[in-house]
Amino acid sequence: MNDRFPNRRWCIINSGDAKNVSFGQVLESSEQTLRYSLDKSKTFVKYNITEYPVPQGTDEAGNIVYGDNVDNAGNTYNMYYEQTEQYYPLYSDQPGQGHVVTGSGSHWVNVQPPNLTGSGIAFASGAVAGRPDIISSALTVSGKAEFNHPEILGILSTEEWTSTEIF
């Protein structure tokens, strides 16, 4: 089955744990927007994850290409570059005076050519970011506590989640 949401995951929790969900970490907005099992004993949340390293595309031969901040072992680094503050004038059109400097502003820009001043490992190869805190309360179903889209569809199609009665 095709996975329409490759970076999305679902975890099933007891309904009583729904009050402990940090809704800023999941794609639902409140307990009222959760879907519950038919007996109301379970619910689930969905969330997006990022698996590291993040591919940047493929080359002509079909090989996966990663950014310059990924080493040969697949570790992803934060790179820090020298910056300088650049000042610029702010202008205003004044009646009878034309284009007049009325103030100044500034912003940070990278020094050219780029001068690397430091780096630090951000994510080890295989690391997954984005899991919500409630994952620690996830129930294990078929030996798993986290599910991709095809897997959760299979679970939700069971009699525990979907009524098979004819209306």
C-alpha angles and dihedrals in degrees: 000000000000115000106227092185108040094171097044125094136184131206128191119224137177112270090240090062092058089090088062096056115115096220092200087068098052137051096248119083105212145350088272092061094054121104114232132204115258092261089046091234096115140035136172141220130210127212141166122250136192118217116204134261095040112214116233094200136281135292126233091277092054096253117146113253122209130194125268089260093067119088127211091269091056096252114148118221135197108229122208120203132192112263134190131200112247118204124205134179123250116221134202131187107240121195109257093359102068122207106005130180105242102170145328139255138190143202136182118258132181115256111249123259090036112255113202109218100176148333140202135191110263101177132008118228109282095020118145121210129188103052112142123237090249089070086089088067095047117132120234114241119180089348095306135100098188128049139195122221100274090046096051090046088056092050094046091052091063124100089255090068107020127049115233094191118121112235 
